[in-house]
């Protein structure tokens, strides 16, 4: 059997769902043991560990792009994938090859089987975390950016014992069913990523009680809280094409990511840059400006100007709030048409309450996930709470067809949102 067939079989075996699988006990210890069997590749990496609820993808892509522009070899692990699983492991923007995936997978599985395990021992997220660490070590990257999946304490990426930087994005009540049923419990879980000797940067505007928990954890483990001033960022202009910002003394900085909330994620990124510079790591300002002007994120406030479509994997109330705030700031002539698919257990009512007043039509779809809410169920919820027009798409092809019909009769923006799994289904068809 050739490499391609073997890799395809691997994708089939691991399945399509990146959802966190709850466990009564943390599996991080088991993962560390597996890493010890293969020579501790994670200990050869300078890791920037990104944890939090919202903004991990934006923060990770921006700091990766900045470091690449500054001339470094950078590994980046970011989930979930949209079109192919190999998207989650990149070096300088290039996906890991099928051959390289199979090399690391077989090496990991040999050790697991030698110690009594089998191909069901690891979840999909855990396996890809180990593949990423092995690949980055083998390729001798100068920095490895790891985005946590869920929380901090029990997340597979928490196998990193000595991260160079722990970057904490906005913490919200996402994944409360796994991490605790209030914001402070979630913050305590996320704080588990803060390690002795690490440098910690924090999202500006973090809830004050959350901030206290994070700061206290840093003091407890002798981590260094960012001692430098946060950048002063002023939003000059926001449009579907991106932002124009004044940052400290730098005026007219262009950020190709759209959404005013990206200014806060940018603050986190620039804090990391400042810390690295003070560690005598060369990052010229021109490299920062060049990177930010050309950074793109698949499926996160990704604007297709040719077809007037916005793809955004807003998957919780905070994400929808940010999406709505951004759309409102553009002062569009028409309310957008939204292709919407939601995953169960995501505060659906709160998300709909936030979104529905600002859209003209909802095209309900079933996301590409085993935890998906059906299009029929979603449509029923909308009809009961709103007078927004609702269409039901039996599949992604039907959703695309309906969206094309809308575009023929209106210049309204089309928004695809609700979950990365919604984007996956739609992106496969193309609008």
C-alpha positions in Angstrom: 0.0 0.0 0.0 1.5 3.4 -1.0 2.0 6.4 1.2 -1.1 8.2 0.1 -3.4 5.3 0.8 -1.8 4.7 4.2 -2.3 8.4 5.1 -5.9 8.3 4.0 -6.4 5.3 6.1 -4.9 7.1 9.1 -7.3 10.0 8.6 -10.2 7.6 8.4 -9.0 5.8 11.6 -8.6 9.0 13.5 -12.0 10.3 12.4 -13.3 13.8 11.6 -14.0 15.2 15.0 -11.5 17.3 16.9 -13.8 17.7 19.9 -12.3 17.3 23.3 -13.0 14.0 24.9 -13.7 14.4 28.7 -11.9 12.1 31.1 -12.1 11.9 34.9 -8.3 12.0 35.0 -5.8 14.1 33.1 -4.0 12.1 30.4 -1.1 14.5 30.3 1.0 12.2 32.4 0.4 9.3 29.9 1.4 11.6 27.0 4.6 12.6 28.8 5.5 8.9 29.3 5.0 8.3 25.6 7.2 11.2 24.8 9.9 9.8 27.1 9.8 6.5 25.0 10.6 8.5 21.9 13.4 10.6 23.4 11.5 13.7 24.7 11.3 15.7 21.4 9.4 18.5 23.2 12.5 19.3 25.4 14.4 20.4 22.3 11.9 23.1 21.4 11.5 26.8 22.4 7.7 26.8 22.9 5.3 29.7 22.8 2.2 28.1 24.4 -1.1 29.8 23.6 -4.1 29.0 25.9 -7.5 30.6 26.4 -11.0 30.5 25.0 -11.1 33.0 22.1 -8.4 34.3 19.9 -5.8 31.5 20.0 -5.8 31.1 16.3 -5.4 34.8 15.5 -2.7 35.2 18.1 -0.9 32.1 16.9 -0.9 33.0 13.3 0.2 36.6 13.9 3.2 35.7 16.1 4.1 32.9 13.7 4.0 35.3 10.7 6.1 37.9 12.6 8.8 35.4 13.6 8.9 34.0 10.0 9.2 37.5 8.6 12.1 38.1 11.1 14.0 35.2 9.5 13.3 32.3 11.9 12.2 28.7 11.3 8.8 28.4 13.0 6.6 25.4 13.7 2.9 26.1 14.3 0.3 23.6 15.8 -3.3 24.9 15.5 -6.5 23.0 15.5 -9.1 22.1 14.2 -8.4 21.6 10.5 -10.9 22.7 7.9 -10.0 20.9 4.6 -7.2 18.5 5.5 -5.8 17.4 8.9 -2.3 18.3 7.8 -3.2 21.9 8.1 -2.7 21.7 11.9 1.1 21.1 11.6 3.0 23.7 9.6 6.6 25.0 9.4 6.9 28.5 8.0 3.4 28.1 6.6 4.0 24.8 4.8 1.9 21.8 5.8 3.5 18.7 7.0 3.6 16.1 4.2 1.7 12.8 4.2 5.1 11.0 4.2 6.2 12.9 7.3 2.9 12.3 9.1 3.2 8.6 8.5 6.9 8.5 9.6 6.0 10.1 13.0 2.8 8.2 13.4 4.5 4.8 12.9 7.3 5.8 15.3 4.8 6.7 18.0 2.7 3.6 17.5 5.6 1.3 17.7 6.3 2.5 21.2 2.7 2.5 22.2 2.2 -1.1 21.1 5.5 -2.1 22.7 4.1 -0.9 26.0 0.7 -2.6 25.6 -1.4 0.0 23.8 -3.1 0.0 20.5 -4.3 2.4 17.8 -7.2 3.5 20.1 -4.9 4.6 22.9 -4.8 8.2 21.8 -7.5 10.6 20.8 -7.1 12.4 17.5 -6.0 15.7 19.2 -3.5 13.8 21.3 -2.0 12.0 18.3 -1.6 15.2 16.3 -0.1 17.0 19.3 2.6 14.3 19.5 3.1 14.3 15.7 3.6 18.1 15.8 6.2 17.9 18.6 8.1 15.1 16.8 8.1 16.9 13.5 9.2 20.3 14.9 12.0 18.7 16.8 13.2 16.6 13.8 13.1 19.7 11.6 14.9 21.8 14.2 12.6 24.7 14.3 13.8 27.7 16.2 10.3 28.4 17.7 7.3 26.1 18.2 3.9 27.8 18.6 1.4 25.4 20.2 -2.2 26.3 20.5 -4.1 24.5 23.3 -7.3 22.7 22.4 -9.4 23.1 25.6 -8.3 24.7 28.8 -4.8 24.2 30.1 -4.3 21.6 32.9 -5.5 18.5 31.0 -4.9 19.7 27.5 -2.5 17.5 25.4 -0.3 20.5 24.7 0.3 20.8 28.4 3.0 18.2 28.1 5.4 21.1 27.7 7.2 21.4 31.0 9.3 24.5 30.3 7.6 26.8 27.7 9.5 30.0 26.8 6.3 32.0 26.8 2.7 31.3 27.9 0.3 33.6 26.1 -3.2 33.7 27.6 -6.0 34.9 25.2 -9.5 36.0 26.3 -11.0 33.5 28.7 -14.8 32.9 28.5 -17.2 30.3 29.6 -16.6 28.1 26.5 -16.3 24.4 27.2 -17.8 24.8 30.6 -19.1 21.2 30.5 -15.4 20.1 30.6 -13.6 22.8 32.5 -16.1 23.9 35.2 -19.4 25.7 35.2 -18.2 29.2 36.0 -15.6 31.5 34.6 -13.3 31.2 37.6 -13.1 27.4 37.4 -12.2 27.7 33.7 -9.5 30.3 34.6 -8.1 27.9 37.1 -7.9 25.2 34.5 -6.3 27.5 31.9 -3.8 28.7 34.6 -2.5 25.1 34.7 -0.4 25.9 31.6 1.7 28.5 33.5 5.0 26.8 34.4 8.0 27.6 36.6 10.4 29.9 34.7 8.0 30.8 31.9 7.2 34.3 30.8 3.5 35.1 30.9 1.6 37.6 28.7 -2.1 38.2 29.2 -5.0 39.4 26.9 -5.8 43.1 27.7 -9.2 43.5 29.3 -9.3 40.1 30.9 -12.0 39.8 33.5 -10.5 41.2 36.7 -11.2 38.0 38.8 -9.7 35.9 36.0 -6.7 38.2 36.0 -6.2 37.6 39.7 -6.3 33.8 39.3 -3.8 33.9 36.5 -1.4 36.3 38.2 -1.6 34.4 41.5 -0.7 31.1 39.7 2.3 32.8 38.1 3.5 33.9 41.5 2.9 30.5 43.0 5.1 28.7 40.4 7.7 31.4 40.0 6.8 32.3 36.5 7.5 35.9 35.3 4.5 38.0 34.6 5.1 40.4 31.7 7.1 43.3 33.3 6.9 45.5 30.2 4.2 48.1 29.3 1.4 46.9 27.1 1.3 48.6 23.7 -1.0 51.5 23.3 -3.2 50.7 20.3 -5.7 53.0 18.7 -8.1 51.8 16.0 -8.1 54.2 13.1 -10.3 52.3 10.6 -12.0 49.0 10.3 -13.3 47.5 7.0 -13.8 44.0 5.6 -10.2 44.2 4.2 -8.7 44.7 7.6 -7.7 47.3 10.2 -5.5 50.4 10.3 -4.0 51.1 13.7 -1.7 53.4 15.5 0.6 51.4 17.8 2.6 53.5 20.3 4.7 55.8 18.0 4.0 53.8 14.9 1.1 55.3 12.9 -0.9 53.7 10.1 0.0 50.1 10.9 -2.0 47.8 8.6 -3.4 44.5 9.9 -4.9 42.4 7.2 -7.2 40.6 9.7 -10.6 42.1 10.0 -12.6 42.6 13.1 -12.0 45.4 15.7 -11.4 42.9 18.4 -8.2 41.8 16.7 -6.6 44.9 18.2 -6.7 43.1 21.6 -5.2 39.9 20.1 -2.5 42.1 18.5 -1.7 43.5 21.9 -1.0 40.0 23.1 1.2 39.4 20.1 3.2 42.6 20.6 3.7 41.7 24.2 5.3 38.5 23.1 7.5 40.4 20.6 8.6 42.8 23.4 9.5 39.9 25.7 11.5 38.1 22.9 13.3 41.3 22.0 14.3 41.7 25.6 15.7 38.2 25.5 18.0 39.5 22.7 16.0 37.8 19.9 16.2 40.1 16.9 12.7 41.1 15.5 13.0 44.3 13.5 10.0 46.6 13.4 9.9 46.3 9.6 9.4 42.5 9.9 6.5 43.1 12.3 4.8 45.6 10.0 5.3 43.4 6.9 4.0 40.3 8.7 0.8 42.0 10.0 0.0 43.6 6.7 -0.1 40.1 5.0 -1.3 37.7 7.7 -4.3 35.5 6.8 -6.2 32.9 8.8 -8.3 30.3 7.1 -11.8 30.5 8.5 -11.3 33.2 11.0 -12.8 36.5 9.9 -11.5 35.5 6.4 -13.0 37.9 3.8 -13.4 36.9 0.2 -13.6 40.3 -1.5 -14.3 38.9 -4.9 -17.4 37.1 -3.8 -18.3 39.3 -0.8 -18.3 36.4 1.6 -17.0 36.4 5.2 -15.9 33.1 6.8 -15.7 33.1 10.5 -15.6 30.1 12.8 -17.2 32.0 15.7 -18.3 29.0 17.9 -19.4 30.5 21.2 -21.2 33.6 22.5 -18.0 35.7 22.8 -17.1 34.8 19.2 -20.6 35.7 17.9 -20.5 39.0 19.9 -17.2 39.9 18.2 -18.5 39.0 14.8 -21.7 41.1 15.2 -19.7 44.0 16.6 -17.4 43.9 13.5 -20.3 43.7 11.0 -22.1 46.6 12.7 -18.9 48.7 12.6 -18.8 48.4 8.8 -22.2 50.2 8.4 -23.2 47.9 5.6 -26.1 49.0 3.3 -27.9 45.6 3.7 -28.2 43.2 6.6 -26.1 40.0 5.8 -27.3 36.6 4.9 -25.8 34.0 7.2 -25.1 30.4 6.6 -25.3 29.1 10.2 -24.5 25.7 11.7 -24.0 25.1 15.4 -22.6 22.4 17.6 -24.6 21.2 20.6 -23.6 22.5 24.1 -22.5 25.9 22.9 -25.1 28.2 24.6 -27.1 28.2 21.4 -29.8 30.5 22.7 -27.3 33.2 23.8 -25.6 33.0 20.4 -28.9 33.4 18.5 -30.0 36.2 20.7 -26.8 38.1 19.8 -26.8 37.3 16.1 -30.4 37.3 14.8 -31.2 41.1 15.2 -28.5 41.9 12.7 -29.2 39.5 9.9 -31.8 39.3 7.1 -31.8 35.6 6.3 -30.4 32.5 8.0 -29.6 29.4 5.9 -29.5 26.6 8.5 -27.0 23.8 7.9 -25.8 20.7 9.8 -22.1 21.1 10.6 -19.6 18.3 9.8 -19.4 17.0 13.4 -20.8 14.2 15.4 -22.0 16.7 17.9 -23.8 18.9 15.4 -27.2 20.4 15.9 -29.3 19.4 12.9 -30.4 22.1 10.5 -34.1 21.4 11.3 -33.5 21.8 15.0 -31.6 25.0 14.5 -34.3 26.4 12.2 -37.0 25.5 14.7 -35.2 27.5 17.5 -34.9 30.5 15.2 -38.5 30.4 14.2 -39.6 30.3 17.8 -37.6 33.3 18.8 -37.3 35.6 15.8 -39.0 36.8 12.6 -35.8 36.4 10.6 -36.3 34.5 7.4 -35.0 31.0 7.7 -34.1 28.5 5.0 -33.1 24.9 5.7 -30.3 23.4 3.6 -30.3 19.6 3.6 -26.6 19.5 2.9 -23.6 21.9 2.1 -24.4 21.8 -1.6 -28.0 23.0 -1.0 -26.6 25.8 1.3 -24.2 26.9 -1.4 -27.0 26.9 -3.9 -29.2 29.0 -1.7 -26.4 31.4 -1.0 -25.8 31.9 -4.7 -29.5 32.7 -5.2 -29.3 35.3 -2.5 -26.3 36.9 -4.0 -28.0 37.1 -7.4 -30.8 39.2 -6.0 -28.9 41.2 -3.4 -25.5 42.8 -2.8 -25.7 41.7 0.8 -22.7 40.2 2.5 -22.8 36.4 3.0 -21.5 35.2 6.3 -20.6 31.6 7.0 -20.3 31.0 10.7 -21.3 29.1 13.9 -18.5 26.5 14.0 -15.3 25.4 12.2 -17.3 22.3 11.2 -19.7 24.5 9.4 -16.9 26.1 7.5 -15.5 22.7 6.6 -18.7 21.6 5.0 -19.1 24.9 3.0 -15.5 25.2 2.0 -15.5 21.8 0.4 -18.2 23.0 -1.9 -17.1 26.6 -2.5 -19.5 29.5 -3.0 
